[in-house]
Amino acid sequence: MDTFWFDGNSLAALAIAGGFIFAGARFLTARHASRSTRVVLGLALLGIGLGCCYHLIHVIGDPTGRPVYLGLVAGLVGLGINQAMAPLRAAAGHAD
């Protein structure tokens, strides 16, 4: 049985990523950022997160050995996707 999610480092990374995504989305909503600003920012965060993901996996080589870095990378990618898809969520009636 794989115990990846029961590892303390992995849970710390998950908590950091979730907190980063939640705080970033709340911050942009509170600032009343326009949808175009949110999309551009989301695409930038997604690109930065994917670049950091490449560095984490191929250069450092042990993603679970650095939970803070893994959490921030996952948070960047997650917040980037969240903000880049703001117009689609608004069209579906799930966001402002």
C-alpha positions in Angstrom: 0.0 0.0 0.0 1.3 3.4 -1.0 1.4 5.8 2.0 2.3 9.0 0.1 -0.7 11.0 1.5 0.0 9.9 5.0 3.5 11.4 4.9 3.9 14.5 7.0 5.8 16.3 4.3 3.1 15.6 1.7 0.4 16.8 4.0 2.4 20.0 4.7 2.7 20.6 1.0 -1.0 20.1 0.4 -1.9 22.5 3.2 0.5 25.2 1.9 -0.9 24.8 -1.7 -4.5 24.9 -0.5 -3.9 27.9 1.7 -2.0 29.7 -1.1 -4.8 29.1 -3.6 -7.6 30.1 -1.2 -5.8 33.3 0.0 -4.8 34.3 -3.5 -8.3 33.9 -4.8 -9.8 35.8 -1.9 -7.3 38.6 -2.3 -8.1 39.1 -5.9 -11.8 38.9 -5.3 -11.6 41.5 -2.5 -9.6 43.8 -4.7 -12.3 43.6 -7.4 -9.8 42.8 -10.1 -11.3 42.8 -13.6 -11.6 39.5 -15.4 -9.0 40.4 -18.0 -6.5 41.2 -15.2 -7.4 37.9 -13.5 -6.8 35.9 -16.7 -3.5 37.6 -17.5 -2.3 37.1 -13.9 -3.6 33.5 -13.9 -1.7 32.7 -17.1 1.5 34.3 -15.7 1.2 32.3 -12.4 0.5 29.1 -14.3 3.7 29.7 -16.4 5.8 30.5 -13.4 4.4 27.5 -11.5 5.1 25.1 -14.4 8.6 26.4 -14.7 9.2 25.9 -11.0 7.7 22.4 -11.3 10.2 21.5 -14.0 13.0 22.8 -11.7 11.6 20.9 -8.7 11.3 17.6 -10.6 14.2 17.6 -13.0 16.9 19.7 -11.2 16.2 19.0 -7.5 14.9 15.6 -8.1 13.0 14.9 -4.9 9.7 16.8 -4.8 8.5 15.3 -1.5 11.8 16.2 0.2 11.0 19.9 0.1 7.4 20.3 1.2 7.4 24.1 1.3 8.7 24.4 -2.3 6.3 21.7 -3.5 3.4 23.4 -1.8 4.3 26.8 -3.3 4.7 25.3 -6.8 1.4 23.4 -6.6 -0.2 26.6 -5.2 1.1 28.7 -8.1 -0.2 26.2 -10.7 -3.6 25.9 -8.9 -4.1 29.6 -8.5 -3.0 30.2 -12.1 -5.6 27.7 -13.3 -8.2 29.2 -10.9 -7.8 32.7 -12.2 -7.3 31.9 -15.9 -10.6 30.1 -15.9 -12.5 33.0 -14.3 -14.4 33.8 -17.5 -15.6 30.2 -17.9 -16.8 30.0 -14.3 -18.6 33.3 -14.7 -20.3 32.1 -17.9 -21.4 29.0 -16.1 -22.8 31.1 -13.3 -20.4 29.9 -10.6 -18.4 33.1 -10.1 -18.7 36.8 -10.0 
